[in-house]
Amino acid sequence: MSIIDLANDARTRITEVDLQDINTDEYTLVDVRENQDYDTSHLPNAVNIPFSVFENEIQSAFPTKTTPLAIYCTLGNRSAIVADILQKLGYESIVSIRGGLSKS
């Protein structure tokens, strides 16, 4: 199974939205790309929690599971997986940005 297979499986359980449809006053943007990618460019006010360490950092960064989070990456695969995991952890308002930054 590949990362794309995992992402496509996750997409059957999550909500994906287009970037232009995200209300950034409502959702906190979470960039799950690695630090060097985030440092190069990112969406305004996004919090960087890299995919490689998110399991160790996400719950301390967002201890309240009702916080609306919009997850993104470059292509939307890692963000779909993260959104699925967060839902399984009990987070209530999670979306993944469809196509990631490649669509912005």
TIKE-381057 format. One line per 10 residues: number of its first residue (from 1); their letters; for each residue x, y, z of C-alpha. Coordinates in Angstrom, 2 decimals. Each point is the difference from the previous one (the first is absolute). Example, Ala and Ser with C-alpha at 12.3 -4.5 7.8 and 13.67 -1.06 7.14 Angstrom:
// TIKE-381057
1	AS	12.30:-4.50:7.80 | 1.37:3.44:-0.66
//
This chain:
// TIKE-381057
1	MSIIDLANDA	0.00:0.00:0.00 | 1.31:3.45:-0.91 | -0.53:3.41:1.62 | -2.43:0.78:-2.83 | -1.98:-3.15:0.78 | -0.12:0.99:3.67 | -1.11:3.53:-0.94 | -2.71:-1.27:-2.33 | -1.26:-2.31:2.73 | -0.03:2.91:2.47
11	RTRITEVDLQ	-1.98:2.10:-2.48 | -2.92:-2.41:0.37 | -0.36:1.15:3.64 | 0.99:3.68:0.03 | -1.27:3.30:-1.35 | 2.10:1.69:-2.67 | -0.56:3.62:-0.93 | 1.51:2.38:-2.50 | 2.37:2.59:1.42 | -2.17:2.91:-1.15
21	DINTDEYTLV	-2.91:-1.45:2.00 | 1.86:0.07:3.35 | -1.06:2.70:2.42 | 3.31:0.76:1.72 | -1.87:1.87:2.73 | -1.64:-3.30:0.91 | 2.75:-2.56:-0.76 | 3.60:-0.13:1.16 | 2.23:-0.93:-2.93 | 2.43:-2.82:0.73
31	DVRENQDYDT	2.85:-0.57:-2.45 | 1.29:-3.59:0.25 | 2.91:0.49:-2.40 | 3.53:-0.20:1.34 | 1.62:3.07:1.55 | 2.11:0.90:-3.04 | -3.07:0.02:-2.26 | -1.95:2.09:2.50 | 2.92:2.42:0.31 | 0.05:0.45:-3.79
41	SHLPNAVNIP	-3.71:0.82:-0.25 | -3.20:-0.55:1.92 | -3.50:1.34:0.34 | -0.34:3.07:2.26 | -0.42:-0.82:3.70 | 0.50:-3.75:-0.56 | 1.43:-2.09:2.81 | 2.73:-2.42:-1.10 | -0.18:-3.50:1.45 | 1.97:-2.24:-2.37
51	FSVFENEIQS	-1.47:-3.36:-1.00 | 3.14:-1.72:1.32 | -0.63:1.23:3.55 | -3.70:0.87:0.11 | -0.89:-3.02:2.14 | 2.24:1.37:2.76 | -1.05:3.65:-0.31 | -3.60:0.32:-1.18 | -1.72:-0.74:3.29 | 2.17:2.43:1.94
61	AFPTKTTPLA	-0.42:2.67:-2.70 | -3.79:-0.47:-0.08 | -1.15:-1.60:3.26 | -3.61:1.09:-0.56 | -1.52:-2.49:-2.40 | -2.73:2.42:-1.06 | 2.49:2.42:-1.60 | -0.80:0.16:-3.75 | 3.13:-0.99:-1.95 | 0.66:0.17:-3.74
71	IYCTLGNRSA	2.92:-2.25:-0.87 | 2.13:0.50:-3.10 | 3.19:-1.19:-1.67 | 1.36:0.21:-3.54 | -2.32:-2.39:-1.86 | -2.67:-0.86:2.57 | 1.12:-3.56:0.74 | 1.71:0.47:3.35 | -2.71:2.42:1.09 | -2.70:-2.59:-0.79
81	IVADILQKLG	1.80:-2.60:2.13 | 0.48:2.47:2.87 | -3.66:1.10:-0.17 | -1.09:-3.64:0.21 | 2.25:-0.68:2.99 | -1.19:3.13:1.79 | -3.61:-1.05:-0.45 | 0.87:-3.40:1.44 | 1.59:1.79:2.97 | -3.31:1.75:0.62
91	YESIVSIRGG	0.55:3.39:-1.61 | -3.40:1.26:-1.05 | 0.50:2.63:-2.70 | 2.73:-1.09:-2.40 | 0.30:0.63:-3.72 | 2.76:-0.71:-2.48 | 0.75:2.51:-2.74 | -0.63:-1.75:-3.30 | 3.12:-0.06:-2.20 | 2.09:1.80:2.61
101	LSKS	2.11:2.95:-1.02 | 0.27:-1.34:-3.54 | -3.57:1.28:-0.56 | 0.54:3.44:1.51
//
